[in-house]
Amino acid sequence: MEQKKALEMKDPRNPKGAGRKWFDGKPYDVVITQLKVAWGLGCPDVEAAALADVSTASLSRFLKNHPLIAEQKERLLQKPFLSCRNAILKAIAGGDADMALRFLERKKKAEFSTRQELEVSEQEVYKELTDEQLAQIIAGKATPADFLTCEPRP
């Protein structure tokens, strides 16, 4: 019920409703419904405005003047991520070991990630180079990466 009231609220700076209507007079409920559908799919404002057939400038002004709708938009934009998370967890619950491992690699990187991160300072890179290699880098004929050999640390 509160959401319905928030949708029907008039601009407090214009209680009589004078002036140009929101969305160039298009049916308010239809536009809001289309915007919600787009945001629920994770669409950015440009795509949501295109779906609702309103200008992005008009949408931006509307959201600035209607913070409750802007807040609802942010919640709706999270729906696709929640759906994905749910699908992943269902796959894991169904015994998909590969999906389970990929999930752990991303959520518990320190323990399960196969990626190795190397920390190399610029000074360390240049210390190991010969004068000839440095001259090639200065001349623009090579980059430091051309002379590096990466060996993972134990």
Secondary structure, DSSP 8 states (H G I E B T S, - for coil): -HHHHHHH---TT-TT--SS-GGGG--HHHHHHHHHHHHHTT--HHHHHHHHT--HHHHHHHHHH-HHHHHHHHHHHTHHHHHHHHHHHHHHHTT-HHHHHHHHHHHSHHHH---------HHHHHHTS-HHHHHHHHTTS--GGGG-------
